Amino acid sequence: MQMPDGLPAKIDLSRPSAARVYDYFLGGAHNFEIDRQLAEQIAAMTPNLPATMRAGREFLRRAVRALLDAGVDQFLDIGSGIPTVGNVHEVAQAANPKARVVYVDIDPVAVAHSRDLLAGNDLTGVVHADLRDPDLILAEARRLELLDFDRPVGILLAGVVHFVPDADRPGEILATLRAATAPGSHLVVSHSTFEDQPQEMLDAQRLSARTATEITLRSRAEITGFFGDWTILEPGVVHMELWRPDSPSEVAADAQRFGAFGGVARNDRPAG
């Protein structure tokens, strides 16, 4: 199979990619027919899924703005996928032109497109790594010399931890990331859940088993545990639409329909 220009030659296009399916739902152009076929199957079962994906992106944007307001000017976005309109660096640098962002993703297509799209932006970098190897992520982020871990950093885990099965100990992974940060750092997590979900949504989530990254649905309590002993900011770990909406009119009566919780926590531990 001939590869599109600029993409690594060893990419397996016989299997859909979660990053590319996500890109498709967000209206991006960096996906292939195999991804679109799976996306349409999922969307047929859950017609509001594209809106769910957009709600997740809107949650991330609001969280990034909240971190900027708190003085955070550097971000480690793990599981970033393929940059689309309104991605983290655009949101951050619109408010603070000196904001720095390091994107991390496991998908070689996502990484290749990220490097191409971010060429010329010296305040951004891209790392090809797996969330399950946090030590490598931290080492590569330091190697880029964009982030100063002696200062507050925003660690962004939007829609990615649910791709880590319990057997890979996601709690320990997040503990490693939290331990690497300075006081004043923040952690942003959004995560799919089985709570308050209709059966058709759960069935659609199970289709993720056809990608290389199957989704593990978790409870609000399990998701809250990923923040460890950090201070969880108001309004807590809530359905994504309910996390600091820009206006009350943006919150639907059935905010739980998106099937994911979101939350933000701050490192208030003393230095040293």
C-alpha positions in Angstrom: 0.0 0.0 0.0 1.4 3.4 -1.0 1.9 5.8 1.9 0.8 9.4 1.8 3.6 11.9 1.4 5.6 12.5 4.6 4.3 9.5 6.5 6.6 6.7 7.9 6.7 3.8 5.5 6.1 1.2 8.3 2.7 2.4 9.4 0.0 -0.3 9.4 -2.9 0.9 7.5 -4.8 -2.4 7.7 -6.0 -1.5 11.1 -7.8 1.6 12.3 -6.0 4.0 14.7 -7.7 5.5 17.7 -5.9 8.8 17.0 -7.0 9.0 13.4 -10.6 8.0 14.4 -10.6 10.8 16.9 -9.2 13.2 14.2 -12.1 12.2 11.9 -14.7 12.9 14.6 -13.2 16.3 15.2 -13.4 17.2 11.5 -9.7 16.7 10.8 -8.2 15.7 7.5 -5.5 13.3 8.8 -7.3 10.0 8.7 -7.7 7.1 6.2 -10.6 5.0 4.9 -10.1 2.2 7.4 -10.4 4.8 10.2 -13.5 6.4 8.6 -15.2 3.0 8.3 -14.8 2.3 12.0 -15.8 5.8 12.9 -19.0 5.5 10.9 -19.8 2.2 12.5 -19.4 3.7 16.0 -21.4 6.8 15.0 -24.3 4.7 13.7 -24.6 3.1 17.1 -24.2 6.4 19.0 -25.2 9.4 16.8 -24.0 11.9 19.5 -20.4 10.6 19.5 -19.0 13.4 17.3 -20.5 15.8 19.7 -18.9 13.8 22.6 -15.5 14.2 21.0 -16.0 17.9 20.6 -17.2 18.2 24.2 -13.9 16.5 25.2 -11.9 19.0 23.2 -13.9 21.9 24.7 -13.2 20.6 28.2 -9.5 20.6 27.4 -9.6 24.1 26.1 -11.4 25.4 29.2 -8.9 23.6 31.4 -5.9 25.0 29.6 -7.4 28.5 29.9 -7.9 27.9 33.7 -4.2 26.8 34.0 -3.1 29.9 32.1 -5.1 32.0 34.5 -3.3 30.3 37.3 0.1 31.3 35.8 1.0 28.0 34.1 2.8 28.7 30.9 4.2 25.2 29.9 2.2 22.1 29.1 2.9 18.4 28.6 0.1 17.0 26.5 0.2 13.2 26.5 -2.0 11.4 24.1 -2.4 14.5 22.1 -3.4 12.8 18.8 -3.1 14.8 15.6 -3.1 18.6 16.0 -6.4 20.1 14.7 -7.8 23.6 14.9 -7.9 24.8 18.5 -5.3 22.5 19.8 -3.4 23.2 23.0 -0.6 25.3 21.6 -3.1 27.5 19.8 -5.2 28.1 22.9 -2.1 28.6 25.1 -0.1 30.9 22.8 -3.2 33.0 22.0 -3.2 34.0 25.6 0.5 33.8 26.2 2.7 34.0 23.1 5.6 32.5 25.2 3.7 29.4 26.3 5.5 26.2 25.6 3.9 22.9 24.7 5.3 19.4 24.3 3.0 16.9 22.5 3.3 13.2 23.2 1.6 10.4 21.3 2.1 6.7 20.7 0.7 6.7 17.1 3.4 7.2 14.5 0.9 8.9 12.1 -0.1 11.4 14.8 3.6 12.1 15.5 4.5 12.5 11.9 1.6 14.9 11.2 2.3 16.8 14.4 5.9 17.4 13.5 4.9 18.5 10.0 2.1 20.8 11.2 4.3 22.3 14.0 7.4 23.0 11.9 8.5 26.5 12.5 6.9 26.9 16.0 10.0 26.9 18.2 7.9 26.8 21.4 6.4 23.4 20.6 7.9 19.9 20.4 6.7 16.4 19.7 7.6 13.1 21.4 6.8 9.7 20.1 6.2 7.7 23.3 3.7 5.5 25.1 1.9 6.8 28.3 2.8 3.4 29.8 6.5 4.6 29.8 6.3 7.8 31.8 10.1 7.8 32.5 10.8 7.9 28.8 8.2 10.7 28.3 9.8 12.8 31.0 13.3 12.2 29.7 12.4 13.1 26.1 10.5 16.2 27.2 13.6 17.3 29.1 15.8 16.5 26.1 13.8 19.0 24.0 14.7 21.7 26.5 11.2 23.3 26.2 9.8 22.5 29.7 11.4 23.4 33.0 10.2 20.9 35.6 11.5 23.1 38.4 8.6 25.4 37.6 4.8 24.6 37.4 3.8 22.6 34.5 0.4 21.5 33.2 0.2 17.8 32.5 -2.7 17.1 30.2 -4.2 13.6 29.9 -7.4 14.3 27.9 -9.1 11.1 26.8 -6.0 8.9 27.0 -5.8 7.1 30.4 -8.8 5.0 29.5 -6.6 3.4 26.8 -4.3 2.0 29.6 -5.7 -1.3 31.0 -5.7 -2.0 34.7 -2.9 -4.6 34.2 -0.6 -1.8 33.2 -1.2 0.0 36.5 -2.3 3.4 35.3 -2.3 4.7 38.9 1.4 4.1 39.2 2.0 5.8 35.8 0.2 8.9 36.9 2.0 8.9 40.3 5.3 8.9 38.4 4.2 11.9 36.3 2.9 13.8 39.4 6.2 13.1 41.3 8.2 14.8 38.5 6.5 18.2 38.9 7.0 21.3 41.0 4.5 22.8 43.4 1.9 24.8 41.5 1.7 22.2 38.7 -1.7 21.0 37.5 -3.0 17.7 36.2 -5.9 17.6 33.8 -7.7 14.3 33.2 -10.8 13.4 31.1 -11.8 9.7 31.1 -14.6 7.6 29.7 -17.0 6.0 32.2 -19.7 3.4 32.4 -21.6 5.3 35.0 -24.9 6.9 33.9 -24.5 5.4 30.4 -27.1 3.6 28.2 -26.3 0.2 26.8 -25.7 1.5 23.3 -22.9 3.7 24.5 -21.3 0.8 26.2 -21.6 -1.3 23.1 -20.0 1.4 21.0 -17.1 1.7 23.5 -16.5 -2.0 23.0 -15.8 -1.4 19.3 -12.6 0.2 20.4 -11.2 -3.3 20.8 -10.8 -3.3 17.0 -8.2 -0.6 17.3 -4.7 -1.1 18.8 -5.9 0.7 21.9 -8.9 -0.8 23.6 -10.8 1.5 26.1 -11.2 0.6 29.7 -14.3 2.3 31.2 -13.9 3.4 34.9 -16.0 4.8 37.7 -15.8 8.4 39.0 -14.1 7.1 42.1 -11.4 5.3 40.1 -10.8 8.4 37.9 -10.7 10.7 41.0 -7.9 8.4 42.3 -5.7 9.3 39.4 -5.2 12.7 41.0 -3.6 11.2 44.1 -3.2 13.7 47.0 -3.3 16.7 44.8 -6.0 19.4 45.5 -8.9 18.8 43.1 -10.2 22.2 41.9 -13.9 23.1 41.8 -16.3 21.8 40.7 -14.5 18.5 41.2 -14.5 15.4 38.9 -17.7 15.9 36.9 -19.3 15.2 33.6 -17.2 17.2 31.1 -19.8 19.8 30.2 -20.2 20.6 33.9 -16.5 21.6 34.4 -16.5 25.4 34.4 -18.7 26.0 31.3 -18.3 29.3 29.6 -22.0 30.0 30.2 -24.9 28.1 31.7 -26.6 27.9 28.3 -23.8 25.6 27.1 -24.8 22.9 29.6 -27.5 20.5 28.5 -29.9 18.8 31.0 -28.4 15.5 30.1 -24.7 16.4 30.4 -24.0 12.7 31.3 -24.7 11.7 27.7 -21.1 12.3 26.8 -20.0 9.4 28.9 -16.9 10.9 30.4 -15.7 12.7 33.5 -13.2 15.5 33.6 -11.3 17.1 36.4 -8.3 19.3 37.3 -6.0 19.1 40.3 -3.2 21.2 41.6 0.1 20.2 43.3 0.0 21.9 46.7 2.8 19.8 48.2 5.7 21.8 49.7 8.9 22.0 47.6 11.7 19.6 48.5 
